[in-house]
Amino acid sequence: MNQFVHMADYRQHRRNTYFTRHELGQILNVYSRRVATGEWRDYAIDHDGVTAIFSIFRHTHETPLFAIAKCNRGPQRPVEYVLFNGPRKLKHAGTLAEVLEMFDRKLKLVP
């Protein structure tokens, strides 16, 4: 006859990845300093099951200048933070502070 199947037993149990309040505080601290100097003007926060992304824009209608991603690849692998400039990966680290240090560096003009 009919056999009942519990769909919850067959669904994948995905862990949602979000930025914590402390992490958002760190990111917004860097972001607010750059807004004050007029370099950045807008941001967006996106997430799917395994990645949370904070995108930084110079103008609202452009592609993001930078994207800070928090990647959670599973319980056996640690959380990883990655800084992107377009499709290029600029830095990846195990802590958000290491990734945000990239914005504190003094940039030099290369002849």
TIVO-2410 file (N, C-alpha, C; in nm, 3 decimals):
# residues 111
REC num residu      c1      c2      c3 atome chaine
REC   1      M   0.081  -0.118   0.000     N      A
REC   1      M   0.000   0.000   0.000    CA      A
REC   1      M   0.085   0.125   0.000     C      A
REC   2      N   0.030   0.234   0.047     N      A
REC   2      N   0.104   0.360   0.052    CA      A
REC   2      N   0.204   0.361   0.166     C      A
REC   3      Q   0.318   0.416   0.134     N      A
REC   3      Q   0.421   0.427   0.236    CA      A
REC   3      Q   0.453   0.575   0.254     C      A
REC   4      F   0.451   0.621   0.376     N      A
REC   4      F   0.478   0.762   0.404    CA      A
REC   4      F   0.628   0.786   0.412     C      A
REC   5      V   0.670   0.893   0.349     N      A
REC   5      V   0.810   0.930   0.348    CA      A
REC   5      V   0.822   1.069   0.408     C      A
REC   6      H   0.908   1.085   0.504     N      A
REC   6      H   0.934   1.216   0.564    CA      A
REC   6      H   1.040   1.286   0.481     C      A
REC   7      M   1.003   1.396   0.414     N      A
REC   7      M   1.094   1.468   0.326    CA      A
REC   7      M   1.212   1.528   0.403     C      A
REC   8      A   1.192   1.560   0.528     N      A
REC   8      A   1.301   1.618   0.608    CA      A
REC   8      A   1.418   1.521   0.620     C      A
REC   9      D   1.392   1.391   0.611     N      A
REC   9      D   1.500   1.293   0.619    CA      A
REC   9      D   1.587   1.294   0.494     C      A
REC  10      Y   1.533   1.342   0.382     N      A
REC  10      Y   1.605   1.338   0.256    CA      A
REC  10      Y   1.662   1.472   0.213     C      A
REC  11      R   1.624   1.578   0.277     N      A
REC  11      R   1.675   1.710   0.243    CA      A
REC  11      R   1.814   1.728   0.299     C      A
REC  12      Q   1.891   1.805   0.226     N      A
REC  12      Q   2.024   1.837   0.275    CA      A
REC  12      Q   2.012   1.939   0.387     C      A
REC  13      H   2.089   1.918   0.489     N      A
REC  13      H   2.089   2.012   0.601    CA      A
REC  13      H   2.200   2.114   0.576     C      A
REC  14      R   2.161   2.227   0.524     N      A
REC  14      R   2.258   2.332   0.493    CA      A
REC  14      R   2.269   2.427   0.611     C      A
REC  15      R   2.391   2.466   0.638     N      A
REC  15      R   2.414   2.565   0.743    CA      A
REC  15      R   2.421   2.701   0.675     C      A
REC  16      N   2.334   2.789   0.715     N      A
REC  16      N   2.337   2.924   0.658    CA      A
REC  16      N   2.454   3.002   0.715     C      A
REC  17      T   2.517   3.080   0.630     N      A
REC  17      T   2.632   3.159   0.669    CA      A
REC  17      T   2.593   3.306   0.665     C      A
REC  18      Y   2.615   3.374   0.774     N      A
REC  18      Y   2.586   3.516   0.786    CA      A
REC  18      Y   2.705   3.585   0.852     C      A
REC  19      F   2.712   3.716   0.837     N      A
REC  19      F   2.809   3.794   0.912    CA      A
REC  19      F   2.752   3.817   1.052     C      A
REC  20      T   2.834   3.800   1.154     N      A
REC  20      T   2.789   3.828   1.290    CA      A
REC  20      T   2.788   3.978   1.314     C      A
REC  21      R   2.731   4.018   1.423     N      A
REC  21      R   2.727   4.161   1.457    CA      A
REC  21      R   2.867   4.218   1.472     C      A
REC  22      H   2.956   4.142   1.532     N      A
REC  22      H   3.095   4.187   1.550    CA      A
REC  22      H   3.164   4.201   1.415     C      A
REC  23      E   3.145   4.104   1.326     N      A
REC  23      E   3.206   4.111   1.193    CA      A
REC  23      E   3.154   4.229   1.114     C      A
REC  24      L   3.022   4.252   1.119     N      A
REC  24      L   2.966   4.368   1.050    CA      A
REC  24      L   3.019   4.498   1.107     C      A
REC  25      G   3.041   4.501   1.238     N      A
REC  25      G   3.099   4.620   1.300    CA      A
REC  25      G   3.239   4.649   1.248     C      A
REC  26      Q   3.319   4.544   1.232     N      A
REC  26      Q   3.455   4.560   1.178    CA      A
REC  26      Q   3.450   4.610   1.033     C      A
REC  27      I   3.364   4.550   0.953     N      A
REC  27      I   3.355   4.588   0.811    CA      A
REC  27      I   3.302   4.730   0.798     C      A
REC  28      L   3.198   4.765   0.873     N      A
REC  28      L   3.140   4.898   0.862    CA      A
REC  28      L   3.233   5.006   0.916     C      A
REC  29      N   3.323   4.970   1.006     N      A
REC  29      N   3.422   5.065   1.056    CA      A
REC  29      N   3.515   5.106   0.942     C      A
REC  30      V   3.564   5.009   0.865     N      A
REC  30      V   3.650   5.038   0.750    CA      A
REC  30      V   3.568   5.112   0.643     C      A
REC  31      Y   3.447   5.065   0.619     N      A
REC  31      Y   3.361   5.124   0.517    CA      A
REC  31      Y   3.332   5.272   0.548     C      A
REC  32      S   3.301   5.302   0.673     N      A
REC  32      S   3.265   5.440   0.708    CA      A
REC  32      S   3.383   5.536   0.691     C      A
REC  33      R   3.505   5.487   0.718     N      A
REC  33      R   3.622   5.573   0.696    CA      A
REC  33      R   3.640   5.607   0.549     C      A
REC  34      R   3.615   5.512   0.460     N      A
REC  34      R   3.628   5.536   0.317    CA      A
REC  34      R   3.513   5.619   0.261     C      A
REC  35      V   3.396   5.608   0.321     N      A
REC  35      V   3.283   5.694   0.281    CA      A
REC  35      V   3.314   5.838   0.319     C      A
REC  36      A   3.374   5.857   0.436     N      A
REC  36      A   3.408   5.992   0.481    CA      A
REC  36      A   3.508   6.061   0.389     C      A
REC  37      T   3.596   5.983   0.326     N      A
REC  37      T   3.692   6.041   0.233    CA      A
REC  37      T   3.636   6.053   0.091     C      A
REC  38      G   3.517   5.999   0.068     N      A
REC  38      G   3.452   6.011  -0.062    CA      A
REC  38      G   3.488   5.902  -0.161     C      A
REC  39      E   3.560   5.799  -0.117     N      A
REC  39      E   3.602   5.692  -0.208    CA      A
REC  39      E   3.488   5.595  -0.238     C      A
REC  40      W   3.411   5.561  -0.136     N      A
REC  40      W   3.304   5.463  -0.150    CA      A
REC  40      W   3.171   5.530  -0.122     C      A
REC  41      R   3.064   5.478  -0.183     N      A
REC  41      R   2.933   5.541  -0.165    CA      A
REC  41      R   2.821   5.445  -0.131     C      A
REC  42      D   2.834   5.317  -0.162     N      A
REC  42      D   2.723   5.226  -0.141    CA      A
REC  42      D   2.776   5.086  -0.109     C      A
REC  43      Y   2.690   5.003  -0.050     N      A
REC  43      Y   2.726   4.865  -0.023    CA      A
REC  43      Y   2.603   4.776  -0.036     C      A
REC  44      A   2.628   4.647  -0.044     N      A
REC  44      A   2.521   4.548  -0.049    CA      A
REC  44      A   2.567   4.424   0.027     C      A
REC  45      I   2.471   4.356   0.089     N      A
REC  45      I   2.500   4.232   0.160    CA      A
REC  45      I   2.415   4.121   0.097     C      A
REC  46      D   2.481   4.015   0.055     N      A
REC  46      D   2.414   3.900  -0.005    CA      A
REC  46      D   2.458   3.774   0.068     C      A
REC  47      H   2.374   3.671   0.063     N      A
REC  47      H   2.415   3.543   0.118    CA      A
REC  47      H   2.336   3.430   0.052     C      A
REC  48      D   2.404   3.317   0.041     N      A
REC  48      D   2.337   3.194   0.005    CA      A
REC  48      D   2.368   3.096   0.117     C      A
REC  49      G   2.354   2.971   0.097     N      A
REC  49      G   2.373   2.876   0.207    CA      A
REC  49      G   2.512   2.872   0.267     C      A
REC  50      V   2.615   2.885   0.185     N      A
REC  50      V   2.751   2.866   0.236    CA      A
REC  50      V   2.836   2.992   0.231     C      A
REC  51      T   2.787   3.101   0.170     N      A
REC  51      T   2.867   3.221   0.154    CA      A
REC  51      T   2.786   3.346   0.187     C      A
REC  52      A   2.848   3.437   0.261     N      A
REC  52      A   2.793   3.571   0.284    CA      A
REC  52      A   2.889   3.670   0.220     C      A
REC  53      I   2.834   3.769   0.148     N      A
REC  53      I   2.919   3.863   0.073    CA      A
REC  53      I   2.879   4.006   0.106     C      A
REC  54      F   2.980   4.087   0.139     N      A
REC  54      F   2.963   4.231   0.160    CA      A
REC  54      F   3.030   4.298   0.041     C      A
REC  55      S   2.951   4.358  -0.048     N      A
REC  55      S   3.004   4.422  -0.169    CA      A
REC  55      S   3.012   4.573  -0.149     C      A
REC  56      I   3.119   4.633  -0.199     N      A
REC  56      I   3.145   4.776  -0.183    CA      A
REC  56      I   3.145   4.842  -0.321     C      A
REC  57      F   3.071   4.952  -0.334     N      A
REC  57      F   3.055   5.020  -0.462    CA      A
REC  57      F   3.106   5.163  -0.454     C      A
REC  58      R   3.162   5.211  -0.565     N      A
REC  58      R   3.196   5.353  -0.577    CA      A
REC  58      R   3.071   5.431  -0.614     C      A
REC  59      H   2.994   5.379  -0.707     N      A
REC  59      H   2.866   5.437  -0.747    CA      A
REC  59      H   2.762   5.327  -0.746     C      A
REC  60      T   2.639   5.361  -0.721     N      A
REC  60      T   2.533   5.263  -0.706    CA      A
REC  60      T   2.514   5.176  -0.831     C      A
REC  61      H   2.528   5.233  -0.948     N      A
REC  61      H   2.496   5.160  -1.071    CA      A
REC  61      H   2.617   5.093  -1.135     C      A
REC  62      E   2.724   5.075  -1.063     N      A
REC  62      E   2.844   5.010  -1.116    CA      A
REC  62      E   2.859   4.872  -1.054     C      A
REC  63      T   2.957   4.799  -1.105     N      A
REC  63      T   2.991   4.671  -1.042    CA      A
REC  63      T   3.069   4.701  -0.914     C      A
REC  64      P   3.071   4.608  -0.821     N      A
REC  64      P   3.141   4.636  -0.695    CA      A
REC  64      P   3.292   4.650  -0.714     C      A
REC  65      L   3.350   4.745  -0.640     N      A
REC  65      L   3.496   4.759  -0.637    CA      A
REC  65      L   3.558   4.641  -0.564     C      A
REC  66      F   3.503   4.611  -0.448     N      A
REC  66      F   3.554   4.504  -0.364    CA      A
REC  66      F   3.437   4.422  -0.312     C      A
REC  67      A   3.466   4.298  -0.281     N      A
REC  67      A   3.368   4.210  -0.217    CA      A
REC  67      A   3.441   4.130  -0.109     C      A
REC  68      I   3.385   4.130   0.009     N      A
REC  68      I   3.439   4.053   0.120    CA      A
REC  68      I   3.346   3.934   0.140     C      A
REC  69      A   3.399   3.814   0.124     N      A
REC  69      A   3.318   3.693   0.132    CA      A
REC  69      A   3.356   3.612   0.256     C      A
REC  70      K   3.253   3.561   0.322     N      A
REC  70      K   3.272   3.468   0.433    CA      A
REC  70      K   3.222   3.333   0.384     C      A
REC  71      C   3.312   3.237   0.373     N      A
REC  71      C   3.279   3.106   0.315    CA      A
REC  71      C   3.281   3.000   0.425     C      A
REC  72      N   3.173   2.925   0.436     N      A
REC  72      N   3.163   2.816   0.531    CA      A
REC  72      N   3.146   2.688   0.452     C      A
REC  73      R   3.252   2.612   0.439     N      A
REC  73      R   3.252   2.493   0.352    CA      A
REC  73      R   3.211   2.364   0.422     C      A
REC  74      G   3.178   2.370   0.547     N      A
REC  74      G   3.135   2.249   0.618    CA      A
REC  74      G   3.191   2.243   0.758     C      A
REC  75      P   3.144   2.147   0.836     N      A
REC  75      P   3.187   2.141   0.977    CA      A
REC  75      P   3.333   2.101   0.995     C      A
REC  76      Q   3.391   2.027   0.900     N      A
REC  76      Q   3.530   1.986   0.914    CA      A
REC  76      Q   3.628   2.093   0.869     C      A
REC  77      R   3.583   2.186   0.786     N      A
REC  77      R   3.672   2.291   0.734    CA      A
REC  77      R   3.640   2.423   0.803     C      A
REC  78      P   3.743   2.500   0.839     N      A
REC  78      P   3.718   2.627   0.908    CA      A
REC  78      P   3.659   2.733   0.814     C      A
REC  79      V   3.600   2.834   0.873     N      A
REC  79      V   3.545   2.946   0.796    CA      A
REC  79      V   3.662   3.022   0.733     C      A
REC  80      E   3.642   3.067   0.609     N      A
REC  80      E   3.745   3.138   0.536    CA      A
REC  80      E   3.689   3.273   0.490     C      A
REC  81      Y   3.772   3.376   0.499     N      A
REC  81      Y   3.735   3.510   0.452    CA      A
REC  81      Y   3.818   3.541   0.329     C      A
REC  82      V   3.753   3.596   0.226     N      A
REC  82      V   3.821   3.623   0.100    CA      A
REC  82      V   3.787   3.765   0.056     C      A
REC  83      L   3.888   3.838   0.007     N      A
REC  83      L   3.869   3.972  -0.047    CA      A
REC  83      L   3.886   3.965  -0.198     C      A
REC  84      F   3.784   4.011  -0.271     N      A
REC  84      F   3.786   4.011  -0.416    CA      A
REC  84      F   3.787   4.153  -0.470     C      A
REC  85      N   3.856   4.171  -0.582     N      A
REC  85      N   3.847   4.293  -0.661    CA      A
REC  85      N   3.802   4.246  -0.799     C      A
REC  86      G   3.671   4.256  -0.824     N      A
REC  86      G   3.615   4.197  -0.945    CA      A
REC  86      G   3.631   4.047  -0.936     C      A
REC  87      P   3.683   3.982  -1.040     N      A
REC  87      P   3.702   3.837  -1.033    CA      A
REC  87      P   3.834   3.796  -0.966     C      A
REC  88      R   3.922   3.893  -0.939     N      A
REC  88      R   4.052   3.862  -0.879    CA      A
REC  88      R   4.043   3.843  -0.729     C      A
REC  89      K   4.108   3.740  -0.679     N      A
REC  89      K   4.115   3.717  -0.535    CA      A
REC  89      K   4.239   3.789  -0.483     C      A
REC  90      L   4.217   3.891  -0.400     N      A
REC  90      L   4.329   3.969  -0.346    CA      A
REC  90      L   4.391   3.906  -0.222     C      A
REC  91      K   4.307   3.850  -0.137     N      A
REC  91      K   4.358   3.795  -0.010    CA      A
REC  91      K   4.256   3.695   0.043     C      A
REC  92      H   4.305   3.590   0.103     N      A
REC  92      H   4.219   3.500   0.178    CA      A
REC  92      H   4.288   3.469   0.310     C      A
REC  93      A   4.207   3.456   0.415     N      A
REC  93      A   4.262   3.436   0.548    CA      A
REC  93      A   4.159   3.367   0.636     C      A
REC  94      G   4.204   3.326   0.752     N      A
REC  94      G   4.116   3.260   0.847    CA      A
REC  94      G   4.041   3.356   0.937     C      A
REC  95      T   4.084   3.484   0.941     N      A
REC  95      T   4.015   3.583   1.022    CA      A
REC  95      T   3.979   3.705   0.937     C      A
REC  96      L   3.874   3.771   0.975     N      A
REC  96      L   3.830   3.890   0.903    CA      A
REC  96      L   3.929   4.004   0.919     C      A
REC  97      A   3.991   4.015   1.035     N      A
REC  97      A   4.086   4.123   1.060    CA      A
REC  97      A   4.204   4.119   0.962     C      A
REC  98      E   4.249   3.999   0.928     N      A
REC  98      E   4.360   3.986   0.833    CA      A
REC  98      E   4.320   4.036   0.695     C      A
REC  99      V   4.197   4.009   0.656     N      A
REC  99      V   4.148   4.053   0.525    CA      A
REC  99      V   4.131   4.205   0.523     C      A
REC 100      L   4.080   4.261   0.632     N      A
REC 100      L   4.056   4.405   0.638    CA      A
REC 100      L   4.185   4.485   0.647     C      A
REC 101      E   4.296   4.421   0.683     N      A
REC 101      E   4.425   4.490   0.686    CA      A
REC 101      E   4.466   4.539   0.548     C      A
REC 102      M   4.415   4.476   0.445     N      A
REC 102      M   4.447   4.518   0.308    CA      A
REC 102      M   4.404   4.662   0.282     C      A
REC 103      F   4.298   4.707   0.347     N      A
REC 103      F   4.248   4.843   0.328    CA      A
REC 103      F   4.327   4.946   0.407     C      A
REC 104      D   4.405   4.902   0.505     N      A
REC 104      D   4.483   4.995   0.587    CA      A
REC 104      D   4.620   5.024   0.527     C      A
REC 105      R   4.659   4.949   0.426     N      A
REC 105      R   4.790   4.971   0.365    CA      A
REC 105      R   4.792   5.099   0.285     C      A
REC 106      K   4.905   5.163   0.285     N      A
REC 106      K   4.924   5.283   0.204    CA      A
REC 106      K   4.951   5.240   0.061     C      A
REC 107      L   4.878   5.295  -0.031     N      A
REC 107      L   4.896   5.261  -0.171    CA      A
REC 107      L   4.998   5.354  -0.233     C      A
REC 108      K   5.084   5.300  -0.320     N      A
REC 108      K   5.185   5.379  -0.388    CA      A
REC 108      K   5.159   5.380  -0.537     C      A
REC 109      L   5.193   5.489  -0.601     N      A
REC 109      L   5.182   5.497  -0.745    CA      A
REC 109      L   5.306   5.432  -0.805     C      A
REC 110      V   5.285   5.335  -0.892     N      A
REC 110      V   5.396   5.264  -0.955    CA      A
REC 110      V   5.419   5.324  -1.091     C      A
REC 111      P   5.543   5.372  -1.118     N      A
REC 111      P   5.570   5.435  -1.248    CA      A
REC 111      P   5.577   5.333  -1.361     C      A
***
